[in-house]
Amino acid sequence: MQKRITSIAIMLILLVTAIGIAPAPAEAASKTPYMTSSTCYGQPKEKVGSYYIWVEYSEKSDTYKLKRAKSLKGKSKTLKTLTSRNKYMEDTIVTNGSTIYYAVTSMDNGSAVIYRTNVKGAKAKKIKTVKSIGGLGLAGYYNGKLYYNVFVQGSGRIDLYAYQIAKKKAKRVKKDFMIWSGYGKYMTGVAALKSQGPSYPHFLYNAKTGKRKKLPKTGESVVYGNAVYYAIYAKDASSITIKKSNLKGKSVKKIKTIKNASITYFGRKAAYFEMWDSGKMKKLVYKTKKLTAVKS
């Protein structure tokens, strides 16, 4: 009897693998934490797990494609395609390099549909429809809950929600809190209504405890691994100092100061700058502290 049960279990596993059903998050074998990635419109791509995963838009055909590749020099695979004049694929996705959450927003009424697929291109599973004028932004995933931002029409406020997938229950967890980055249970963000000037308060939200801590004032923030990275602007905006801290917002250390430049992308491992004098792009890798030219 035990052998029969084992054989059936093996057959079911093989069947699921063969037809490419998107696994539930609890079944995903990836050890990589879920992260937010925003890579549309030519932004630099950062690998999550074994893959680069991004949303690509073609203005010529008005088509959005969810793509993945193991190497940016190799071939890419299109996982999902959206061609519509009244819908668009949100450029922010949440993934652990295996399972992928993405969203499609309607320009007619602002409602968004969140889907789940995987890097093999399994049939997309509808997770939730969010009825909100202005769409939403995916923020993170942790412990069975998908986090997303909703724009509150007429208020200028952006609230953070958590959706418990198994129970199909959504709950607002933070009022006026817009997420900028996510890594596992941690997310950095700002109070949209209080974000003014080149530098303003950022916060680190812990999805496990439901609490957030105030971080140093900054114009950019991203959480990755056991650190938070910041871009601190000078009062006259003539320079930008990149710093890092621990997950408590303490032990702040300087990485490098960049003069006469604008940030074009603030990533998990590197920041990209456009130099004012030459208009050329340069990249600062946090780990090495080296600023190098970006090859076009």
N, C-alpha and C positions, 0 to 999 in steps of 0.2 A: 504493500500500500504506500509506504514511504517513497519507494522508487518511482511509483506511478505519479505521485504528487510532484516529485522533483522533476520528472520528465515533462510534465505539463507546464511547470513554471519555466523551464528552459525553453520550451516551444513558444510560450507567450513572449518571453524576452526577445527571442529571435524574430518573432512576427513584428513586434513593435519596432525593432531596429530596422527591419526590412522595409516597412512602409513609411518610416520616418515620422512617426507621431511625435509632436513636440512634448517633451517630458515635463511633468509638473516640477516646480522649483525644488521640492523636497527630494525628487528623484535625480536631480542633476548631480553628476559626479565631480564637477569642477570644484577645485579648492580655492579658486580665485574669488575674492569678494566681488559683489556687484558694484559697478561704477557707472556714473553718468558720463556720457560722451556726446559732445556737440561738434559735428564735423562737416556740416553742410557749407556750401558756397566757398569751397577751396581752403577751408581751415586745415591746419596740420592734423595728421592722424596719429593716434597713440594706441599701441597694442594693448589689448585686454586678454590675458591668458595667452593663447597661441595665435590669436587673430587680430587683425585690424578690422573694425566693423564701423561702417559709416553710411550716411544718407547722401546720395548724390542727386543733383538736380540739373536737368537739361532745359534751358530756356527755349531752345529751338523747338523741341517737341513737347514742352510743358510736362515733362515726365520726371517723377521721383523714383529713385531706386535704392533699396536697402541692400548694401553689398558687404562682402567680406573677402579677405585675402590673408594668406599667411605671410606674404612679403609684398611690399609696395612696388618691388621691381618685377614681381611675377604676375600671373593671371589672377583676376578677381572673379568671384562668383556672385551673380545677382540672386538674392534671396526672395525679394518681393518687388513688384513694379506697380506704380500708381500713375495712371494717366487720366487726369480730370481737370476741368476748368473751374470747378467749384469746390475742390478739395485739395489739401496738401499734406504731405507727410512731415510731421514735426522733425526738426533736425536733431533734437536731443533724444537719445536712446538710453536705456538702462540694460547693462549686460554683464555677465561674468565670463564672457568669452565662449560660452556654450549656449545658454538660454538668452534670448533677446526680447525685451519689451520695447515696442514702438507705438506711435499713435498717429492717427489720421484725423485731421480737423476739417470740418465743413465751413466754408466761407459764407454759406447762406445763413446759418444760425449760430455758428461758433461752437457747436457741440463737437466733442472729440471722442473717438473710439480707440481704446487701448487694446493692442493685440500682443500675443506671445508666439514666438517662433523659435527656431534654433539655427545654429550655423550650418546645418545640413539643408536648410530650406524647407523644413516640415510645413505642412498645412497650418496656416495661422489660426490660432484660437482666439476668439473674442473674449476679452477679460471684463471690460466695463465700458459703458458709455457715460461720459461726463457732460452733463447739460450745462454749459457755461458759455455766455457770450464772450468771445475773445480767446477761446481755446484754453490750452493748459500746457504745463511743462512737466515732463517726467523728472522725478527728483532722486529716486533711489529704490532699493529693495532690501528688506531685511526681515528675516524670521517670518516668512509667510505674508508679509505686508508690502504692498507696492505704494510708494510715496509719490505724490504729484502736487503741483501748484495749480491753483485756480484763480483767474482774474475776476475780481468782484466788480461787476459793471457799475459805473457811476460813483465809485468810491476811490478809485486809484489804488485800492488795496489788493494784495496778492496773498492768499491763504494757503497753508500747507495741510494736505489731507493724507490720511493713511487708509488704504483699502485692504481689508483682510480677505484675501482671495478665497480661501476655503469656505468662509462663512458668508461671503459676498456682502460685507458690511463696510461702509465708508464712514470715516469720522474726521472732523477737522481737529488737528492736533496742535496747530499754532496759527494764531491770527496775525496777519501782516508779517509774513515770513517767506521770502522768496529764496529758493535754493540756488546756489551757484555751483556747487560741486558735491559729489557723493562718493563715499568709499566705505563699503560695508555698512556698519551701523552709524557711521559719522557723516554729517553733511554740514557744509558751510553755507551761510546765507546772510541776507540783510533784511531789515525792515524797510520795505519799499517806500513807505510814506515819510521815512526819516532819512532817506539817502540823498544827501546834498553835498556838493563840493567834490573835489578830487579824492578826498579820503573821508570815510565815515565808518561808524561801528559795524563790524561784522560779527557773526555769532557761529559757534560750533554746536550743532544739535546732535544729541545722542539718542538714537531711535530706541535703544534698549531701555533707557531710563525715562525718556520723554522730556529730558531737561536740556537747556542750552546754556552755554557759557559765552560771555562777552570776550571778543578777541581784540587785539590792537586795531586802531583805526587804519583802514587801508582802502585802496581803490580796487583791488583784486584779491581773491583768496581761493585756495584749492586745498583739499585734504587728500593726502595720499600716504599709505603705509601708516607709520606712527608719527607723522608730522603734518603741520599746516604751513603752507607757503603764502607769503604776502608780497604785495607791491605797494610800497610806501612812496607817495608822491611828495616832492618838495612843494612849498607853498606857492612858488612861482612856476611850478610844473617844469622846471628846467632839468630836473633829474628824477630818476626812479630808483629806489633802493629795494632790492629783493631780499627778504628775510625769511627765516623759518622758525617755528616754535614747536614745542611738544603739543600733545593733544589737550593740554590744560591751558594752552595759550601762554605758557611760561617758557623759560630758558630760550628767549628770543636771540637768534644769532644772525648776523649779517652775512649774506652770500656775495652780493656785489652791487655797486651803484653804477647805473647807466645814465650818461648825460646826453641831453639833446636827442631824445628818442620818444617814440610812442609805442605802447604795447599793442600788438595786433592779435596775439593769442597767448593766454596764460594757462599752461598745461600742467599736468601732474608731474612731469619730469623736466620740463624745459619751458622757457618763455621766449616768445618771438617779438622782435622789435623792428620798427622802421626808423632808420636813422635820418634825422632832419637834414643834415648837410648833404648827404648823397642820395637819399631816397632808397638806399639798399636795405635788404633784410638781414638781420643777424639773430642768432639763436644763443641763449644762455642755458647751459645744462646745469641744473642745481648741484648735482653730485660733484662735478669737476670744477665748477665755478668759472668755466671757460666761455668766453663770448666769441663765436665764430661766424663767418659769413655763410648765408644760406645759398646753396647752389640753385639756380633757376632752372 
